[in-house]
Amino acid sequence: MQGEEFTAAAVGVAEKADTEKKQKNQKEKTAPLPHASVVAPATPAVVAEVSPSPAVVQTKEPVPLKNPKVERITMTLQEIASLQKTLPSEREIASLITKLRQKSFENAHTLFDLYRNYGNPYLDENFLTPGVLACCEAQKPAEGIHIVRDMLNQGRNVDESTLRTLFDACDQASAAVEAIELWELMVAAGMKVEKADLNRFLDICYRQEYVDGAVKVLKELRLVRSISVHTYMHWLLRASIVWRSDAFFDILMEMRLSGVEPEISSLTSLESGRKDRALTVMEGVRAVGLDPCFSMSSVFSSMQSSVYQNGPNYLALSKKDIKAAKAKFGDLTPINLDWPVTPIPQVLETQAAGLILQQETFRRLKRTQVNHIDGLLQMLPITANMTLNLRKQLLRMSLLVNTHRVRRDKKKITEEYDSGRSLIELSNVHNYPPVSLMRVILRNKGKSQLEIKNALSNPMDRLSKRDQRELRRATEYDSIHKSDPFIGSPTYNADSLERAIEHFLKAKGIRLKTQEELCADQITKHGRRVISPDILLLDPVVINGVPIRWIDAKNYYGAHIVSKRLISTQLANYVKEWGPGAIVFGMGYSDMFSLPGVICLDTTPFPKTRKETAKVRVKSFLQSCRNVFRWKRHLGSDLTQQYPGINDDAPKDKEHRRNPQYRTEAPGLNQVKMLARQTVRLVRAGAQRRTVSSLVNKESHVAADQKLFTTVKRPTYIKRESDKPLLAIMLGGTALGFLQIIRGEVCMATGTGKKE
């Protein structure tokens, strides 16, 4: 009932409002118009009888347009036309330009351009062609091409001989860009480009490494003759160096159309050992989501190994190399060692890289993002930490590649930063880490490297308020400056990985030298550090059927799609000096990672628990003590290659090294002697600092009949009879130290303490 009453009331209100509105409209209609008394009397009868007459529209005459800008342009053109009449005739101008060219080509060409552009727009080929030929004689093909283009646009004829002369000028000047422009003008002029011309175009592009022009020439040259695979490989290398993925794809397509495309190992297939064509591999990488620029180097190295049977991805060691390496062992019995490895399939590496780099950015990942990646990779053999390390390598590779471009555009970047744009915004635009961009900006503002280092380490005192705020935000954003959060704690760091390899090998009874020992020996013998891997094996060792002489530790993931140029030179020097070796990756490696003369290993056989680690260390120590008393001949650590700057001033030491019995000395005893000598030097140096007059550090104060206890590049001290008891004391202390170490290792292995 209440609803019906409400509806009835609403209807009544609406009807009342409509009635009031109608009355108001009627009053407005009957009301007199303004100024109606002037026109006619305001009587309703007259208004009803008189019919309204049609309105008359008055036409306006057009007003002439008076624009001062148009008048100014008209007057200027009239002045130009009047001035053109005062110029000399075409023949006189031509003779004047000819005389002027004998003195200065630049002045003559300036007059020539001004006259043909502003002096006489009706010039024919007889006047313009000599200008083109003059540019060719002056080795200025760009100016001649500009004249020819204007002639063709104006409908002038350009004969073939002029174009040929201009082509010769481009060839002599190695002007690749101008040559490709001339090719387009030849086609526009109706000239037939033959096979010899295309070969010349390609040769000019080769001299200037012009990738875009070479791709265009290769597309046309393929239709008239067969192209060697080596030609394509050269331009693929150039495209990969300058990171031109579009040109890389075009050249791969041309290789497929020419029928010379090689088959390489797939980066995305689940089948182990599958091979696909190179273009298919690149398309698969792009389908995964990874930036193709990161995979160009890997695809090219795989193609290099397929075409030339060499390159960084070729077979690490052939049967011939293995046989030659074993021959260097001589009559020494090698130690065979089985080292199980678990490489990561390449398809997982590629997909993981595509997962974390779908949008290339230097933003530091958050903990939630890392946990999400870890959840996606939970059922796969590749871990989240491997993926994060792979991301860091890819971003560092991008940093190295883009450094030259960013330094070239440093003025533009500084202007953008001063205009108000943030470092993070500039980082996304220029594909460069924001903290590194701050270094570039400060460098462009005139600061030295030391000033930049101090400013970044102490920004409160050396940077402005805005720079401090931007640097603080960039530091939290930059994943290069501050690493992404890991899942758990890393298993190894750089030092612990080297120690783990050392203990693992010593526990097997293998004699070796660490990097510190090699550096000390080389400084003593040659005056400086020359070449030193992390571990040099003194005993002949065969790991997984491959003779190994040295081992280098890398505490990161060995990625296949990352360029190997950063470590290939270092490892190649080791191979040249000592022969084949091994590289141990602390976070695993791809099954397609390969370098010539190097085998890849991981940490699979290393102990996983603390108890197993203690047992390995006890075995390592016991074997080290045993090796001290081993007099068996080993391979030694002498250098065989020539290195610049080696100081070999001690003839007695050189004769001692030539002695065949030199390598038969006990290495442990030599280490003890070296440790004792270094301790003596430290004691004597401390005594000298306490101004003890009996020890002098100047050769002018040393008696001629006294023996000198000297080393290369070290202070000279007097050797006295009191050194013998001091040396005996040091040897005794060293022996006691060995006993304490043995006791500590045994207690650690058995789990007993001092109280027990």
Helices and strands as residue ranges (DSSP letters): H 2-30, H 36-39, H 44-49, H 68-86, H 90-101, H 105-114, I 115-119, H 125-137, H 141-153, H 160-173, H 176-188, H 195-208, H 211-221, H 229-241, H 245-258, E 263-265, E 275-277, H 278-288, H 293-308, H 319-327, E 335-337, H 346-356, H 367-376, H 384-408, H 410-418, H 423-430, H 434-444, H 449-457, H 459-462, H 465-477, H 494-507, E 512-514, H 515-526, E 535-543, E 546-554, H 565-578, E 581-585, E 598-601, H 610-628, H 651-658, G 660-664, H 667-689, G 699-701, E 708-709, E 717-718, H 723-750
